[in-house]
Amino acid sequence: MRILINTCGIVLVLLLLVSFAMKNAQPVELNYYLNISYSIPAWGLVLFPFFTGVIVGNLLDVLQKLKLKSEIRKLKKAIQSRN
């Protein structure tokens, strides 16, 4: 049941993102220093940082899980050496 709820939630979020992108397709010009400028759609200005944050957050989560697994392995070895 939980998988069904998660899948429905993901589909709902994706539908909202697609509808947002369709309604905000007008170009936005971004100006940086040294006269560097980019023209991107408005939805890209919002969704790019969002997905970048999701990817970075997941990578940090994977790194933390790997670190915890190695710590668990070390603790198991320490317990076995005491016995």
N, CA, C and O of each residue as an XYZ file, in Angstrom:
332
protein
N       0.825     -1.198      0.000
C       0.000      0.000      0.000
C       0.870      1.265      0.000
O       0.548      2.263     -0.644
N       1.986      1.190      0.745
C       2.872      2.350      0.823
C       3.480      2.681     -0.535
O       3.643      3.851     -0.881
N       3.817      1.636     -1.307
C       4.381      1.854     -2.635
C       3.368      2.553     -3.531
O       3.729      3.431     -4.314
N       2.107      2.166     -3.417
C       1.055      2.802     -4.206
C       0.907      4.272     -3.848
O       0.758      5.112     -4.735
N       0.945      4.590     -2.571
C       0.826      5.987     -2.135
C       2.029      6.797     -2.604
O       1.867      7.926     -3.067
N       3.230      6.239     -2.492
C       4.433      6.934     -2.956
C       4.391      7.159     -4.464
O       4.750      8.234     -4.944
N       3.958      6.156     -5.201
C       3.865      6.282     -6.660
C       2.855      7.352     -7.043
O       3.116      8.164     -7.931
N       1.707      7.359     -6.383
C       0.694      8.393     -6.666
C       1.230      9.784     -6.332
O       0.964     10.739     -7.061
N       1.967      9.904     -5.260
C       2.557     11.181     -4.888
C       3.571     11.662     -5.918
O       3.597     12.840     -6.272
N       4.398     10.752     -6.390
C       5.400     11.108     -7.400
C       4.724     11.525     -8.694
O       5.127     12.509     -9.316
N       3.692     10.781     -9.110
C       2.972     11.133    -10.337
C       2.303     12.495    -10.192
O       2.310     13.289    -11.132
N       1.728     12.771     -9.033
C       1.071     14.058     -8.794
C       2.086     15.204     -8.862
O       1.812     16.237     -9.472
N       3.234     15.029     -8.249
C       4.272     16.067     -8.282
C       4.761     16.288     -9.708
O       4.954     17.429    -10.126
N       4.961     15.210    -10.456
C       5.407     15.347    -11.840
C       4.366     16.062    -12.697
O       4.720     16.886    -13.540
N       3.084     15.754    -12.490
C       2.027     16.441    -13.230
C       2.000     17.929    -12.893
O       1.811     18.765    -13.777
N       2.188     18.257    -11.625
C       2.235     19.664    -11.232
C       3.431     20.375    -11.864
O       3.311     21.517    -12.306
N       4.578     19.705    -11.908
C       5.770     20.300    -12.505
C       5.588     20.514    -14.010
O       6.000     21.543    -14.544
N       4.975     19.548    -14.690
C       4.747     19.688    -16.127
C       3.766     20.815    -16.402
O       3.972     21.610    -17.319
N       2.692     20.890    -15.609
C       1.727     21.977    -15.826
C       2.361     23.336    -15.520
O       2.069     24.316    -16.205
N       3.214     23.407    -14.515
C       3.935     24.638    -14.210
C       4.830     25.036    -15.374
O       4.886     26.206    -15.754
N       5.531     24.056    -15.939
C       6.432     24.336    -17.052
C       5.666     24.816    -18.278
O       6.133     25.698    -18.998
N       4.497     24.242    -18.517
C       3.714     24.641    -19.687
C       3.182     26.066    -19.540
O       3.084     26.791    -20.530
N       2.843     26.470    -18.336
C       2.287     27.808    -18.115
C       3.367     28.893    -18.045
O       3.061     30.077    -18.190
N       4.621     28.503    -17.825
C       5.706     29.479    -17.640
C       6.843     29.222    -18.619
O       7.978     28.972    -18.212
N       6.538     29.282    -19.901
C       7.537     28.999    -20.923
C       8.191     30.264    -21.472
O       9.079     30.168    -22.318
N       7.779     31.441    -21.015
C       8.364     32.678    -21.539
C       9.830     32.779    -21.113
O      10.193     32.356    -20.015
N      10.668     33.343    -21.986
C      12.097     33.430    -21.664
C      12.386     34.505    -20.609
O      11.748     35.556    -20.559
N      13.363     34.194    -19.783
C      13.838     35.124    -18.755
C      15.329     35.312    -18.997
O      16.061     34.342    -19.192
N      15.769     36.551    -18.984
C      17.181     36.826    -19.227
C      17.894     37.014    -17.896
O      17.487     37.821    -17.060
N      18.962     36.252    -17.720
C      19.788     36.344    -16.522
C      21.079     37.060    -16.881
O      21.756     36.665    -17.830
N      21.430     38.094    -16.150
C      22.653     38.856    -16.399
C      23.644     38.638    -15.255
O      23.300     38.750    -14.078
N      24.881     38.322    -15.637
C      25.947     38.124    -14.674
C      26.999     39.206    -14.869
O      26.877     40.071    -15.736
N      28.023     39.136    -14.048
C      29.127     40.074    -14.181
C      29.869     39.847    -15.496
O      29.743     38.785    -16.106
N      30.623     40.817    -15.922
C      31.401     40.783    -17.168
C      30.502     40.633    -18.389
O      30.904     40.039    -19.390
N      29.293     41.165    -18.310
C      28.327     41.172    -19.407
C      27.977     39.785    -19.932
O      27.731     39.613    -21.126
N      27.954     38.813    -19.056
C      27.525     37.463    -19.429
C      26.027     37.378    -19.177
O      25.553     37.677    -18.081
N      25.293     36.972    -20.192
C      23.846     36.853    -20.019
C      23.341     35.562    -20.659
O      23.859     35.108    -21.679
N      22.326     34.991    -20.037
C      21.682     33.773    -20.511
C      20.189     34.023    -20.611
O      19.624     34.779    -19.822
N      19.564     33.396    -21.567
C      18.119     33.462    -21.703
C      17.583     32.042    -21.570
O      17.855     31.184    -22.409
N      16.820     31.804    -20.511
C      16.250     30.479    -20.267
C      14.764     30.629    -19.986
O      14.313     31.717    -19.629
N      13.993     29.551    -20.142
C      12.570     29.628    -19.803
C      12.391     29.843    -18.301
O      13.253     29.465    -17.507
N      11.285     30.442    -17.922
C      11.031     30.747    -16.511
C      10.962     29.475    -15.670
O      11.405     29.470    -14.521
N      10.416     28.405    -16.225
C      10.321     27.175    -15.455
C      11.702     26.616    -15.136
O      11.886     25.985    -14.095
N      12.677     26.838    -16.020
C      14.033     26.362    -15.764
C      14.678     27.071    -14.595
O      15.496     26.502    -13.873
N      14.295     28.331    -14.420
C      14.822     29.126    -13.314
C      14.367     28.584    -11.961
O      15.055     28.757    -10.955
N      13.218     27.934    -11.940
C      12.679     27.378    -10.701
C      13.034     25.900    -10.551
O      13.443     25.465     -9.475
N      12.879     25.134    -11.622
C      13.046     23.689    -11.514
C      14.503     23.240    -11.472
O      14.810     22.230    -10.839
N      15.404     23.962    -12.126
C      16.810     23.565    -12.111
C      17.392     23.552    -10.691
O      18.007     22.557    -10.308
N      17.222     24.612     -9.901
C      17.731     24.549     -8.525
C      17.028     23.486     -7.671
O      17.647     22.879     -6.797
N      15.737     23.267     -7.929
C      15.001     22.251     -7.176
C      15.603     20.870     -7.410
O      15.913     20.154     -6.459
N      15.767     20.496     -8.685
C      16.306     19.176     -8.992
C      17.775     19.055     -8.614
O      18.231     17.966     -8.267
N      18.513     20.136     -8.673
C      19.901     20.119     -8.214
C      19.949     19.809     -6.720
O      20.785     19.026     -6.269
N      19.054     20.422     -5.961
C      18.980     20.151     -4.527
C      18.581     18.714     -4.229
O      19.107     18.100     -3.300
N      17.656     18.178     -5.010
C      17.240     16.782     -4.823
C      18.413     15.842     -5.078
O      18.639     14.905     -4.311
N      19.155     16.088     -6.148
C      20.283     15.222     -6.489
C      21.385     15.323     -5.443
O      21.924     14.304     -5.012
N      21.722     16.532     -5.033
C      22.772     16.717     -4.021
C      22.352     16.080     -2.693
O      23.160     15.432     -2.028
N      21.098     16.264     -2.316
C      20.605     15.659     -1.075
C      20.678     14.147     -1.103
O      21.055     13.525     -0.110
N      20.320     13.540     -2.238
C      20.399     12.085     -2.350
C      21.837     11.594     -2.332
O      22.132     10.558     -1.736
N      22.733     12.327     -2.979
C      24.148     11.933     -2.939
C      24.708     11.999     -1.519
O      25.449     11.111     -1.098
N      24.355     13.042     -0.791
C      24.812     13.146      0.600
C      24.231     12.032      1.459
O      24.901     11.533      2.363
N      22.997     11.641      1.186
C      22.363     10.547      1.919
C      23.089      9.234      1.645
O      23.324      8.453      2.567
N      23.445      8.985      0.391
C      24.174      7.764      0.044
C      25.538      7.753      0.734
O      25.957      6.724      1.263
N      26.227      8.886      0.730
C      27.528      8.946      1.400
C      27.412      8.683      2.899
O      28.258      8.006      3.482
N      26.366      9.218      3.518
C      26.157      8.986      4.946
C      25.851      7.514      5.219
O      26.330      6.957      6.207
N      25.062      6.884      4.356
C      24.762      5.462      4.539
C      26.018      4.614      4.409
O      26.211      3.664      5.167
N      26.875      4.955      3.449
C      28.132      4.208      3.295
C      29.018      4.379      4.521
O      29.643      3.420      4.974
N      29.074      5.576      5.053
C      29.878      5.838      6.248
C      29.336      5.045      7.437
O      30.107      4.467      8.202
N      28.021      5.018      7.590
C      27.424      4.274      8.697
C      27.638      2.770      8.548
O      27.850      2.071      9.539
N      27.585      2.270      7.314
C      27.834      0.848      7.101
C      29.256      0.472      7.495
O      29.478     -0.573      8.106
N      30.227      1.328      7.144
C      31.608      1.022      7.523
C      31.780      1.096      9.034
O      32.541      0.316      9.608
N      31.088      2.017      9.679
C      31.162      2.111     11.139
C      30.541      0.877     11.795
O      31.063      0.375     12.790
N      29.445      0.397     11.248
C      28.815     -0.823     11.765
C      29.761     -2.001     11.614
O      29.886     -2.820     12.524
N      30.434     -2.092     10.459
C      31.389     -3.166     10.226
C      32.522     -3.128     11.263
O      32.911     -4.166     11.800
N      33.041     -1.942     11.536
C      34.121     -1.802     12.526
C      33.632     -2.200     13.912
O      34.352     -2.872     14.650
N      32.422     -1.795     14.275
C      31.890     -2.135     15.593
C      31.646     -3.641     15.726
O      31.865     -4.215     16.793
N      31.194     -4.278     14.646
C      30.996     -5.737     14.688
C      32.329     -6.447     14.880
O      32.413     -7.423     15.626
N      33.378     -5.957     14.204
C      34.704     -6.551     14.384
C      35.194     -6.352     15.812
O      35.817     -7.250     16.378
N      34.924     -5.203     16.398
C      35.349     -4.938     17.777
C      34.618     -5.858     18.751
O      35.206     -6.331     19.724
N      33.342     -6.109     18.489
C      32.562     -7.014     19.360
C      33.095     -8.441     19.225
O      33.229     -9.146     20.225
N      33.399     -8.869     18.006
C      33.892    -10.220     17.801
C      35.280    -10.406     18.404
O      35.605    -11.493     18.881
N      36.091     -9.373     18.388
C      37.435     -9.505     18.962
C      37.382     -9.594     20.489
O      38.286    -10.165     21.099
N      36.353     -9.047     21.110
C      36.210     -9.121     22.569
C      35.759    -10.503     23.010
O      36.039    -10.930     24.131
N      35.059    -11.199     22.123
C      34.555    -12.542     22.503
C      35.539    -13.576     22.196
O      35.292    -14.756     22.444
